[in-house]
Amino acid sequence: MFKTLITLVRGQSHDAAQALTDANAMSILRQQLRDAAHGVEAAKRSVAVVMAYCDREKKALRRISAQLSDLEARALDALRKDREDLATEAAAAIAELEAERATTERAVATYDTEIRRLREELSLAEQRLRTLQRGKQLADATAKSQRVRGTMPDGVLNSLREAEATLERLQERQGLSEATALAMADLSASSSAEATSARLAAAGCGAPLRPDAAAVLARLKTPQT
């Protein structure tokens, strides 16, 4: 039971931490990108320092090569003048310079290799940083649009639905009123025509609209055949 409680507490702690991370994902992402950008700038400075060291070694190599050429020429001249002592001294200096040149050449080769590697890694890091920055911009735009969508249903959409229902009822009432008015106009026209016909019939113009008592009595007196 105690182990289960410990597992439950650990699970709840993880869920709470995950919920906190999710709720603050944009802030965390912005800070992570700032840290990454600072790291890329630091990497650039490191590459620049290595390149400066490499340039210094290359300058030293050029200096050593120039000294070797000068000493070799002077040693040969000393030999031609039978100055074995000076030629021997020059040979010792040449040997030391050749050893220094070999060491410097290895240093330059090491620096060149390291610079190529660092520049490749730096280029890849810059590409990844640009990709992340574009992704952050898209995520930021998406979050803003989601916030706008989140505010619309409760306010705007409900108002729109209510307005649509009100308009529909109004149109129904207007349609009924219009139909009623047309029907009343028809009824008025019909009543007016009937009244006119009744007045004409009463004046003896045309057939009577309804039989009167005299007509019925006359018909009854007429012998049936």
C-alpha positions as CSV (number, residue, x, y, z in Angstrom):
1,M,0.0,0.0,0.0
2,F,2.8,2.4,0.9
3,K,4.5,1.7,-2.4
4,T,1.3,2.5,-4.2
5,L,0.9,5.8,-2.4
6,I,4.5,6.7,-3.3
7,T,3.8,5.8,-6.9
8,L,0.6,7.9,-6.8
9,V,2.5,10.9,-5.4
10,R,5.2,10.6,-8.0
11,G,2.6,10.4,-10.7
12,Q,0.7,13.4,-9.5
13,S,3.9,15.4,-9.2
14,H,4.8,14.4,-12.8
15,D,1.3,15.4,-14.0
16,A,1.5,18.7,-12.2
17,A,4.9,19.4,-13.6
18,Q,3.8,18.5,-17.1
19,A,0.7,20.6,-16.8
20,L,2.8,23.6,-15.7
21,T,5.2,23.0,-18.6
22,D,2.3,22.8,-21.1
23,A,0.7,26.0,-19.7
24,N,3.9,27.9,-20.0
25,A,5.2,26.3,-23.2
26,M,5.6,29.5,-25.1
27,S,7.5,31.2,-22.4
28,I,9.8,28.2,-22.0
29,L,10.3,28.0,-25.7
30,R,11.3,31.7,-25.9
31,Q,13.8,31.3,-23.1
32,Q,15.2,28.1,-24.7
33,L,15.7,29.9,-28.0
34,R,17.4,32.9,-26.2
35,D,19.8,30.4,-24.5
36,A,20.4,28.7,-27.8
37,A,21.1,32.0,-29.5
38,H,23.6,32.9,-26.8
39,G,25.2,29.5,-27.2
40,V,25.6,30.0,-31.0
41,E,27.2,33.4,-30.4
42,A,29.6,31.9,-27.9
43,A,30.4,29.2,-30.4
44,K,31.2,31.8,-33.0
45,R,33.6,33.5,-30.6
46,S,35.3,30.2,-30.0
47,V,35.7,29.5,-33.7
48,A,37.1,33.0,-34.1
49,V,39.7,32.4,-31.3
50,V,40.8,29.1,-32.9
51,M,41.1,30.8,-36.3
52,A,43.3,33.6,-34.6
53,Y,45.5,30.9,-33.1
54,C,45.8,29.2,-36.5
55,D,46.7,32.5,-38.2
56,R,49.4,33.1,-35.6
57,E,50.9,29.6,-36.2
58,K,50.8,30.2,-39.9
59,K,52.7,33.5,-39.5
60,A,55.2,31.7,-37.3
61,L,55.6,29.0,-40.0
62,R,56.3,31.6,-42.7
63,R,58.8,33.3,-40.4
64,I,60.6,29.9,-39.7
65,S,60.7,29.1,-43.4
66,A,62.2,32.5,-44.2
67,Q,64.8,32.0,-41.4
68,L,65.7,28.5,-42.8
69,S,66.2,29.9,-46.3
70,D,68.4,32.6,-45.0
71,L,70.5,30.3,-42.7
72,E,70.9,27.7,-45.5
73,A,72.2,30.3,-47.9
74,R,74.6,31.7,-45.3
75,A,75.8,28.2,-44.3
76,L,76.5,27.4,-47.9
77,D,78.4,30.7,-48.3
78,A,80.4,29.9,-45.1
79,L,81.4,26.5,-46.6
80,R,82.5,28.1,-49.8
81,K,84.7,30.4,-47.7
82,D,86.1,27.5,-45.6
83,R,84.4,28.7,-42.5
84,E,83.5,25.3,-41.1
85,D,82.9,26.7,-37.7
86,L,80.2,29.1,-38.9
87,A,78.7,26.5,-41.2
88,T,78.4,24.1,-38.2
89,E,76.8,26.7,-36.1
90,A,74.3,27.5,-38.9
91,A,73.6,23.8,-39.3
92,A,72.7,23.5,-35.6
93,A,70.3,26.5,-35.9
94,I,68.8,25.0,-39.0
95,A,68.2,21.7,-37.2
96,E,66.4,23.5,-34.4
97,L,64.3,25.5,-36.8
98,E,63.3,22.4,-38.8
99,A,62.1,20.8,-35.6
100,E,60.2,23.9,-34.8
101,R,58.8,24.0,-38.3
102,A,57.6,20.4,-38.0
103,T,55.8,21.2,-34.7
104,T,54.3,24.3,-36.1
105,E,53.1,22.5,-39.3
106,R,51.4,19.9,-37.1
107,A,49.8,22.7,-35.0
108,V,48.5,24.4,-38.2
109,A,47.1,21.1,-39.5
110,T,45.4,20.4,-36.2
111,Y,43.9,23.9,-36.1
112,D,42.7,23.6,-39.7
113,T,41.0,20.3,-39.0
114,E,39.4,21.7,-35.8
115,I,38.3,24.9,-37.6
116,R,36.5,22.9,-40.3
117,R,34.8,20.8,-37.7
118,L,33.7,23.8,-35.6
119,R,32.5,25.7,-38.7
120,E,30.4,22.7,-39.8
121,E,28.9,22.3,-36.3
122,L,28.3,26.1,-36.1
123,S,26.6,26.2,-39.5
124,L,24.3,23.3,-38.5
125,A,23.5,25.0,-35.2
126,E,22.6,28.2,-36.9
127,Q,20.3,26.4,-39.3
128,R,18.6,24.6,-36.5
129,L,18.3,27.9,-34.6
130,R,16.7,29.6,-37.6
131,T,14.3,26.6,-38.0
132,L,13.3,26.8,-34.3
133,Q,12.8,30.6,-34.6
134,R,10.5,30.2,-37.6
135,G,8.7,27.4,-35.7
136,K,8.3,29.7,-32.7
137,Q,6.8,32.5,-34.9
138,L,4.3,30.0,-36.3
139,A,3.5,28.7,-32.8
140,D,3.1,32.2,-31.5
141,A,0.7,33.1,-34.4
142,T,-1.3,29.9,-33.9
143,A,-1.6,30.7,-30.1
144,K,-2.9,34.2,-30.9
145,S,-5.4,32.9,-33.4
146,Q,-6.5,30.2,-30.9
147,R,-7.1,32.9,-28.2
148,V,-9.2,34.8,-30.7
149,R,-11.2,31.7,-31.5
150,G,-11.6,31.0,-27.8
151,T,-13.2,34.4,-27.1
152,M,-15.7,34.2,-30.0
153,P,-18.1,31.4,-29.2
154,D,-19.3,32.7,-25.8
155,G,-19.8,36.3,-27.0
156,V,-19.9,36.9,-30.7
157,L,-21.4,33.6,-31.8
158,N,-24.2,33.6,-29.3
159,S,-25.1,37.1,-30.2
160,L,-25.1,36.2,-33.9
161,R,-27.3,33.2,-33.3
162,E,-29.8,35.3,-31.3
163,A,-29.8,38.0,-33.9
164,E,-30.5,35.5,-36.6
165,A,-33.4,34.0,-34.6
166,T,-34.8,37.5,-34.1
167,L,-34.5,38.4,-37.7
168,E,-36.2,35.1,-38.7
169,R,-39.1,35.8,-36.4
170,L,-39.4,39.3,-37.7
171,Q,-39.5,38.1,-41.3
172,E,-42.1,35.6,-40.4
173,R,-44.3,38.3,-38.8
174,Q,-43.7,40.6,-41.7
175,G,-44.7,37.8,-44.1
176,L,-47.9,37.1,-42.1
177,S,-48.8,40.8,-42.0
178,E,-48.3,41.1,-45.7
179,A,-50.4,38.1,-46.4
180,T,-53.1,39.4,-44.1
181,A,-53.1,42.8,-45.8
182,L,-53.5,41.1,-49.2
183,A,-56.3,39.0,-47.9
184,M,-58.1,42.0,-46.4
185,A,-57.7,43.9,-49.7
186,D,-59.2,41.0,-51.5
187,L,-62.1,40.8,-49.0
188,S,-62.6,44.6,-49.3
189,A,-62.7,44.4,-53.1
190,S,-65.1,41.4,-53.0
191,S,-67.4,43.2,-50.5
192,S,-67.5,46.3,-52.6
193,A,-68.4,44.4,-55.8
194,E,-71.2,42.5,-54.0
195,A,-72.6,45.7,-52.6
196,T,-72.7,47.3,-56.0
197,S,-74.4,44.2,-57.5
198,A,-77.0,44.3,-54.8
199,R,-77.8,48.0,-55.5
200,L,-78.1,47.3,-59.2
201,A,-80.4,44.3,-58.6
202,A,-82.6,46.3,-56.3
203,A,-83.0,49.0,-59.0
204,G,-84.3,46.3,-61.3
205,C,-81.1,46.1,-63.4
206,G,-80.5,42.6,-64.2
207,A,-81.7,39.4,-62.5
208,P,-82.3,39.7,-58.8
209,L,-79.6,38.3,-56.6
210,R,-82.1,36.5,-54.4
211,P,-85.8,35.7,-54.8
212,D,-88.3,38.0,-53.0
213,A,-91.8,37.1,-51.6
214,A,-93.7,38.4,-54.7
215,A,-91.6,36.3,-57.1
216,V,-92.2,33.2,-54.9
217,L,-96.0,33.8,-54.7
218,A,-96.2,34.3,-58.5
219,R,-94.3,31.1,-59.1
220,L,-96.7,29.2,-56.7
221,K,-99.8,30.6,-58.6
222,T,-98.4,29.5,-61.9
223,P,-100.1,26.1,-62.9
224,Q,-97.8,23.2,-62.9
225,T,-97.7,21.3,-66.2
